[in-house]
Amino acid sequence: MPLIPARILYIENLAENTYRLAVKPLYRVEDVKPFNFFMVWVPRVDEIPLSIAYRRRDVIEFLFKVRGEGTRKLSTLYPGNLIALKGPLGRGFVVENDLENILVLAGGIGIAPIPFFISRSRYRRLDLVWGVRERGELFNLKNLYPEISEKFSLIIVTEDCSYGICGTVLDALRSIDINAYSIILAVGPTAMLSKVCEYVKGNNVYVALGTMVKCGLGICGSCYIKSSTKLLCIEGPVFSCNEVGYHLRESVDS
């Protein structure tokens, strides 16, 4: 799969070590779906997987947190700089049923693919619970994407009790009537996803996994999901708890 050069339009610091990046590919990018991702090539540094946060015509946005040399360098680039994209990769996940009630649970930067998911899905109701460790990790999601601000309700949870509900995403989940939802989707740290799968039973519970991705093409096997026959870059990143629940438990215990 060839790399697509893309010019940075803007990059802004949203919260503690968290950035929004908007790029305009120089060539046409095929239609992308929620939870597709790109391998983003940072010249002379690294190639990193980033989920699509939003798309406005020919502009693609990413939300990312600085975690290593690749994302650190990416956060220092300027408008006009060139990077490159490989993708879209992975299997999309979208809801297209006006009768569905959806509960989305996002932990930390797991919020990244959610705006695009909201913008492309059809449903009757969507409630979003976003949990972070402290207030400094938050940014105003509804102001950032006003086009979708009326399409969901938002509950904020902080572990240090500095804003919103005091506790974790799991604490908030225990106070919610999960039977009111036909689909539950969780995105975040592995430990959180494992606990969601343990707490909520059924075929309608999905998790978006994060793991090492190198080639993104299903060749190298770096994103193999343990205790399964699945590759994240081909069959994911969204799986049902029934598919990957054992993998999550193993990952947390190891």
ZAZA-796865 format. One line per 10 residues: their letters; for each residue x, y, z of C-alpha. Coordinates in pm, 1 decimal, padded with zeros to 6 digits. Layout:
a) X,Y,Z; ...
% end
This chain:
mpliparily) 00000.0,00000.0,00000.0; 00158.6,00331.2,-00105.5; 00211.0,00619.7,00133.4; -00008.8,00923.6,00073.9; 00166.2,01256.5,00140.4; -00040.9,01493.1,00354.5; 00011.5,01856.8,00447.8; -00047.9,01969.5,00804.4; -00317.0,02238.9,00821.1; -00299.0,02294.1,01194.5
ienlaentyr) -00196.3,02127.7,01516.8; -00315.2,02246.8,01854.9; -00259.6,02154.1,02216.6; -00598.0,02061.9,02366.8; -00502.2,01933.9,02711.1; -00211.9,01782.5,02900.7; 00007.0,01615.7,02633.6; -00299.8,01589.5,02407.4; -00318.0,01734.4,02056.1; -00551.3,01773.2,01760.2
lavkplyrve) -00391.0,01734.3,01419.1; -00562.9,01826.2,01090.8; -00409.9,01722.9,00759.0; -00504.7,01749.2,00393.5; -00388.3,01450.6,00185.1; -00235.3,01551.1,-00146.9; -00409.3,01258.8,-00319.7; -00764.8,01133.4,-00289.5; -00828.4,00908.9,00009.2; -01098.0,00645.0,-00028.2
dvkpfnffmv) -01402.5,00669.3,00194.6; -01315.3,00597.8,00555.0; -01531.5,00456.2,00831.9; -01532.2,00506.8,01208.0; -01252.2,00311.2,01375.8; -01045.7,00287.9,01060.4; -00694.0,00409.4,01131.2; -00386.8,00526.2,00943.9; -00021.0,00452.2,00991.2; 00110.8,00807.8,01016.8
wvprvdeipl) 00470.2,00847.8,00900.4; 00664.3,01117.4,01081.0; 00966.2,01187.8,00856.5; 01297.1,01051.1,00986.3; 01138.9,00944.1,01314.2; 00867.9,00677.2,01318.8; 00542.0,00540.5,01179.1; 00257.6,00537.7,01430.7; -00104.1,00414.0,01419.7; -00368.8,00683.5,01478.1
siayrrrdvi) -00745.8,00644.6,01468.0; -00947.2,00891.4,01264.3; -01109.7,01143.4,01497.5; -01305.6,01334.2,01234.7; -01333.3,01403.5,00863.1; -01454.1,01716.3,00689.3; -01453.0,01655.5,00312.9; -01085.1,01621.5,00223.3; -00950.7,01714.1,00569.6; -00871.9,01435.2,00817.5
eflfkvrgeg) -00829.4,01496.7,01189.6; -00652.3,01294.9,01455.6; -00653.7,01326.4,01834.3; -00343.5,01187.7,02000.9; -00151.8,01185.0,02326.1; 00227.1,01216.8,02343.4; 00357.2,00876.4,02450.9; 00682.8,00817.6,02264.5; 00933.8,00971.0,02027.0; 00699.2,00952.2,01726.6
trklstlypg) 00406.3,01133.8,01889.1; 00643.2,01379.5,02061.3; 00792.7,01478.2,01726.5; 00449.9,01492.5,01564.5; 00333.9,01739.8,01829.6; 00616.7,01980.4,01736.9; 00543.6,02002.9,01363.2; 00395.7,02313.0,01199.1; 00129.4,02400.1,00940.4; 00272.7,02334.6,00597.4
nlialkgplg) 00494.1,02046.6,00710.0; 00447.8,01718.9,00523.4; 00380.9,01380.4,00678.6; 00251.1,01064.6,00509.3; -00047.2,00835.4,00562.3; -00086.7,00464.5,00496.4; -00445.3,00352.5,00495.6; -00725.6,00355.2,00577.9; -00658.7,00035.1,00769.3; -00866.9,-00194.8,00986.0
rgfvvendle) -01234.6,-00272.7,00977.2; -01480.5,00006.0,01039.9; -01754.1,-00000.3,01301.8; -02067.6,00203.9,01247.4; -02431.7,00188.4,01361.9; -02703.1,00250.4,01104.0; -03023.8,00173.1,01292.0; -03246.6,00460.0,01401.5; -03390.0,00243.2,01679.0; -03064.1,00172.5,01861.8
nilvlaggig) -02975.2,00315.2,02203.1; -02596.8,00328.4,02237.7; -02374.7,00362.8,02543.0; -02012.8,00460.1,02473.4; -01747.4,00430.0,02742.9; -01418.8,00610.5,02674.0; -01113.4,00604.3,02896.9; -00846.6,00873.0,02849.3; -00736.7,00918.5,02488.2; -00978.3,00638.7,02401.0
iapipffisr) -01204.0,00934.8,02321.1; -01008.8,00984.2,01994.7; -01225.0,00784.9,01747.8; -01557.6,00873.5,01909.1; -01642.2,01203.5,01730.1; -01616.0,01034.6,01390.1; -01820.0,00738.9,01513.7; -02093.2,00976.3,01631.5; -02091.4,01176.0,01307.0; -02128.9,00870.9,01081.5
sryrrldlvw) -02370.7,00660.7,01288.1; -02749.6,00662.4,01298.0; -02930.3,00583.4,01621.8; -03210.1,00692.8,01850.0; -02994.9,00786.9,02152.1; -02625.7,00794.2,02236.8; -02484.4,00851.9,02585.1; -02109.0,00899.6,02624.8; -01916.0,00845.3,02948.0; -01562.8,00985.8,02931.8
gvrergelfn) -01327.5,00910.1,03217.9; -00981.3,01055.5,03285.6; -00741.0,01060.6,03578.6; -00755.3,01437.0,03635.3; -00917.0,01753.2,03500.6; -00602.9,01854.7,03309.4; -00661.5,01570.4,03062.3; -01001.5,01706.5,02956.7; -01095.4,01927.7,02663.9; -01433.0,02056.6,02548.1
lknlypeise) -01547.3,01787.5,02306.1; -01875.7,01955.5,02216.3; -01707.6,02287.3,02134.4; -01442.3,02108.3,01931.2; -01704.5,01939.6,01713.9; -02018.0,02159.7,01721.2; -02166.6,01969.4,01424.9; -02234.1,01671.0,01651.2; -02282.7,01847.1,01985.3; -02657.9,01781.4,01988.9
kfsliivted) -02623.7,01416.3,01889.7; -02506.3,01283.2,02226.5; -02515.6,01338.0,02599.9; -02186.8,01353.5,02790.0; -02092.9,01239.9,03138.9; -01743.7,01328.3,03265.0; -01569.7,01115.6,03527.9; -01237.6,01198.0,03698.4; -01044.0,00961.6,03921.7; -00905.4,01244.5,04138.1
csygicgtvl) -01256.7,01391.0,04177.9; -01146.9,01727.1,04030.4; -01437.8,01749.5,03783.9; -01767.3,01576.5,03709.3; -01841.8,01244.9,03875.0; -01579.9,01117.5,04119.4; -01444.7,00775.7,04025.9; -01368.7,00565.6,03721.6; -01561.3,00475.2,03408.8; -01646.9,00146.0,03579.0
dalrsidina) -01787.1,00329.3,03881.0; -02009.6,00532.5,03649.3; -02112.8,00219.7,03460.2; -02236.6,00052.9,03779.2; -02484.2,00337.7,03830.9; -02625.3,00311.2,03476.3; -02915.3,00092.2,03369.6; -02731.6,-00107.3,03103.5; -03055.1,-00277.4,02999.8; -03163.1,00053.5,02843.8
ysiilavgpt) -02900.0,00011.7,02569.7; -02896.5,-00216.9,02269.8; -02524.9,-00155.4,02200.8; -02240.3,-00087.0,02444.9; -01901.9,00020.4,02307.1; -01588.5,00068.4,02518.9; -01258.8,00229.7,02415.9; -00965.1,00277.1,02650.0; -00696.1,00101.5,02854.7; -00686.4,-00278.3,02850.0
amlskvceyv) -00771.7,-00309.9,03219.9; -01083.1,-00097.8,03169.7; -01194.9,-00300.7,02868.5; -01145.4,-00625.5,03057.2; -01361.9,-00503.2,03345.4; -01633.6,-00384.9,03107.1; -01647.4,-00729.0,02945.0; -01666.2,-00892.7,03288.8; -01941.3,-00661.7,03411.0; -02162.9,-00651.0,03100.7
kgnnvyvalg) -02264.7,-00980.6,02944.7; -02417.0,-01033.6,02602.4; -02356.1,-01021.7,02231.0; -02406.9,-00646.7,02209.2; -02090.0,-00542.7,02397.6; -01792.5,-00426.3,02190.2; -01441.1,-00308.4,02270.9; -01185.2,-00125.4,02058.2; -00845.7,-00276.3,02128.0; -00509.5,-00106.8,02119.3
tmvkcglgic) -00193.8,-00307.3,02055.5; 00137.1,-00279.4,01872.9; 00089.7,-00224.7,01498.7; 00389.6,-00219.1,01266.0; 00301.1,-00295.8,00904.1; -00076.4,-00248.9,00924.5; -00120.6,-00494.3,00638.9; -00153.6,-00827.1,00818.8; 00194.1,-00940.8,00716.9; 00423.2,-00895.1,01017.1
gscyiksstk) 00188.7,-01037.9,01281.8; 00283.9,-00776.1,01543.1; -00083.6,-00699.8,01616.0; -00184.3,-01063.3,01668.7; -00454.2,-01087.1,01936.2; -00334.8,-01346.8,02186.2; -00559.1,-01646.0,02251.2; -00728.1,-01593.6,01913.7; -00658.6,-01619.8,01541.5; -00721.4,-01251.2,01480.4
llciegpvfs) -00506.2,-00961.0,01363.9; -00608.2,-00616.4,01485.7; -00503.9,-00439.3,01165.7; -00725.1,-00662.3,00949.4; -01018.1,-00768.5,01167.5; -01019.9,-00491.0,01426.5; -00977.0,-00276.7,01615.9; -01338.3,-00331.6,01730.2; -01432.3,-00678.2,01853.3; -01715.6,-00817.6,02061.5
cnevgyhlre) -01632.0,-00914.3,02417.9; -01719.8,-01271.4,02324.1; -01434.9,-01268.0,02070.8; -01155.8,-01119.2,02282.4; -01263.3,-01141.8,02647.6; -01008.5,-01413.3,02726.5; -00730.6,-01212.2,02560.2; -00818.1,-00910.0,02776.5; -00809.7,-01112.3,03096.7; -00472.7,-01264.4,03000.3
svds) -00328.7,-00923.3,02914.7; -00430.7,-00776.2,03250.6; -00304.4,-01076.2,03449.5; 00032.8,-01100.3,03272.0
% end
